[in-house]
Amino acid sequence: MASLSMIMKEKGITSDDLATLAQDTVWLVNKYDELREQYPNEYVAAYKKRVIDHDKDMLALLERLKSKYDDNISRFAIEFVSAEDFELILPTG
């Protein structure tokens, strides 16, 4: 079984890439209400705390990102931005 560090090395992913991905994921969550106004019911891709692309069709977005960034899209945070409010239901106990 391959270790995470071996997979990262094989894919060319650095620890800095992971840190940026985590920061961008938090940024998307914090900006969700603003993003909802601009990109309702779209997938939004972020990198270094800015939107780099968006689309209603995730596959189209992924293909465009692959084309623009030489298939190295694992570094981008991608989130679906729902136009509707949603309720998260978690089990208790």
C-alpha positions as YAML, in Angstrom:
chain: A
units: angstrom
residues:
- id: 1
  name: MET
  ca: [0.00, 0.00, 0.00]
- id: 2
  name: ALA
  ca: [1.37, 3.41, -1.01]
- id: 3
  name: SER
  ca: [1.79, 6.03, 1.66]
- id: 4
  name: LEU
  ca: [0.30, 9.50, 1.36]
- id: 5
  name: SER
  ca: [3.75, 11.04, 0.92]
- id: 6
  name: MET
  ca: [4.52, 8.60, -1.93]
- id: 7
  name: ILE
  ca: [1.25, 9.48, -3.67]
- id: 8
  name: MET
  ca: [1.89, 13.19, -3.19]
- id: 9
  name: LYS
  ca: [5.39, 12.86, -4.64]
- id: 10
  name: GLU
  ca: [4.08, 10.83, -7.57]
- id: 11
  name: LYS
  ca: [1.40, 13.45, -8.31]
- id: 12
  name: GLY
  ca: [3.74, 16.40, -7.77]
- id: 13
  name: ILE
  ca: [1.75, 17.68, -4.78]
- id: 14
  name: THR
  ca: [3.72, 19.51, -2.10]
- id: 15
  name: SER
  ca: [2.85, 20.24, 1.51]
- id: 16
  name: ASP
  ca: [2.53, 23.90, 0.44]
- id: 17
  name: ASP
  ca: [-0.13, 22.80, -2.09]
- id: 18
  name: LEU
  ca: [-2.05, 21.08, 0.71]
- id: 19
  name: ALA
  ca: [-1.78, 24.16, 2.93]
- id: 20
  name: THR
  ca: [-3.07, 26.38, 0.11]
- id: 21
  name: LEU
  ca: [-5.91, 23.94, -0.57]
- id: 22
  name: ALA
  ca: [-6.92, 24.02, 3.11]
- id: 23
  name: GLN
  ca: [-6.79, 27.83, 3.18]
- id: 24
  name: ASP
  ca: [-8.83, 28.06, -0.02]
- id: 25
  name: THR
  ca: [-11.43, 25.66, 1.33]
- id: 26
  name: VAL
  ca: [-11.84, 27.81, 4.45]
- id: 27
  name: TRP
  ca: [-11.97, 30.93, 2.24]
- id: 28
  name: LEU
  ca: [-14.80, 29.40, 0.16]
- id: 29
  name: VAL
  ca: [-16.77, 28.61, 3.31]
- id: 30
  name: ASN
  ca: [-16.24, 32.12, 4.70]
- id: 31
  name: LYS
  ca: [-17.24, 33.76, 1.40]
- id: 32
  name: TYR
  ca: [-20.19, 31.43, 0.76]
- id: 33
  name: ASP
  ca: [-22.91, 34.10, 1.05]
- id: 34
  name: GLU
  ca: [-21.07, 36.42, -1.35]
- id: 35
  name: LEU
  ca: [-20.41, 33.56, -3.75]
- id: 36
  name: ARG
  ca: [-24.08, 32.60, -3.62]
- id: 37
  name: GLU
  ca: [-25.01, 36.03, -4.98]
- id: 38
  name: GLN
  ca: [-22.49, 35.82, -7.83]
- id: 39
  name: TYR
  ca: [-22.54, 32.10, -8.69]
- id: 40
  name: PRO
  ca: [-25.88, 30.57, -7.63]
- id: 41
  name: ASN
  ca: [-26.10, 26.81, -8.32]
- id: 42
  name: GLU
  ca: [-22.60, 26.72, -9.78]
- id: 43
  name: TYR
  ca: [-19.38, 24.94, -8.96]
- id: 44
  name: VAL
  ca: [-16.70, 27.44, -7.98]
- id: 45
  name: ALA
  ca: [-12.97, 26.76, -8.17]
- id: 46
  name: ALA
  ca: [-10.65, 28.78, -5.96]
- id: 47
  name: TYR
  ca: [-6.89, 29.13, -5.74]
- id: 48
  name: LYS
  ca: [-4.96, 31.40, -3.40]
- id: 49
  name: LYS
  ca: [-8.18, 32.89, -2.03]
- id: 50
  name: ARG
  ca: [-9.70, 33.96, -5.32]
- id: 51
  name: VAL
  ca: [-12.19, 32.48, -7.75]
- id: 52
  name: ILE
  ca: [-10.37, 31.19, -10.82]
- id: 53
  name: ASP
  ca: [-13.35, 29.65, -12.65]
- id: 54
  name: HIS
  ca: [-16.97, 28.58, -12.23]
- id: 55
  name: ASP
  ca: [-19.62, 26.61, -14.09]
- id: 56
  name: LYS
  ca: [-23.02, 24.97, -13.57]
- id: 57
  name: ASP
  ca: [-21.54, 21.76, -15.01]
- id: 58
  name: MET
  ca: [-18.79, 20.28, -12.85]
- id: 59
  name: LEU
  ca: [-17.36, 18.14, -15.66]
- id: 60
  name: ALA
  ca: [-17.11, 21.18, -17.94]
- id: 61
  name: LEU
  ca: [-15.37, 23.09, -15.14]
- id: 62
  name: LEU
  ca: [-12.92, 20.25, -14.52]
- id: 63
  name: GLU
  ca: [-12.12, 19.91, -18.22]
- id: 64
  name: ARG
  ca: [-11.51, 23.64, -18.55]
- id: 65
  name: LEU
  ca: [-9.26, 23.63, -15.47]
- id: 66
  name: LYS
  ca: [-7.31, 20.65, -16.82]
- id: 67
  name: SER
  ca: [-6.86, 22.44, -20.12]
- id: 68
  name: LYS
  ca: [-5.73, 25.71, -18.53]
- id: 69
  name: TYR
  ca: [-3.51, 24.19, -15.83]
- id: 70
  name: ASP
  ca: [-1.93, 21.13, -17.48]
- id: 71
  name: ASP
  ca: [-4.05, 18.52, -15.67]
- id: 72
  name: ASN
  ca: [-2.72, 19.68, -12.29]
- id: 73
  name: ILE
  ca: [-6.09, 20.49, -10.75]
- id: 74
  name: SER
  ca: [-5.68, 18.72, -7.42]
- id: 75
  name: ARG
  ca: [-4.45, 21.99, -5.92]
- id: 76
  name: PHE
  ca: [-7.77, 23.77, -6.45]
- id: 77
  name: ALA
  ca: [-10.61, 23.95, -3.94]
- id: 78
  name: ILE
  ca: [-13.95, 23.35, -5.66]
- id: 79
  name: GLU
  ca: [-17.31, 23.89, -3.99]
- id: 80
  name: PHE
  ca: [-20.91, 23.74, -5.17]
- id: 81
  name: VAL
  ca: [-22.66, 27.00, -4.27]
- id: 82
  name: SER
  ca: [-26.35, 26.36, -3.73]
- id: 83
  name: ALA
  ca: [-28.81, 29.15, -4.42]
- id: 84
  name: GLU
  ca: [-31.04, 27.74, -1.68]
- id: 85
  name: ASP
  ca: [-30.35, 27.60, 2.01]
- id: 86
  name: PHE
  ca: [-29.76, 24.11, 3.26]
- id: 87
  name: GLU
  ca: [-29.96, 22.46, 6.62]
- id: 88
  name: LEU
  ca: [-27.28, 20.12, 7.82]
- id: 89
  name: ILE
  ca: [-28.70, 17.27, 9.87]
- id: 90
  name: LEU
  ca: [-26.21, 15.34, 11.99]
- id: 91
  name: PRO
  ca: [-26.92, 12.27, 14.08]
- id: 92
  name: THR
  ca: [-26.74, 12.73, 17.84]
- id: 93
  name: GLY
  ca: [-25.63, 10.44, 20.58]
...
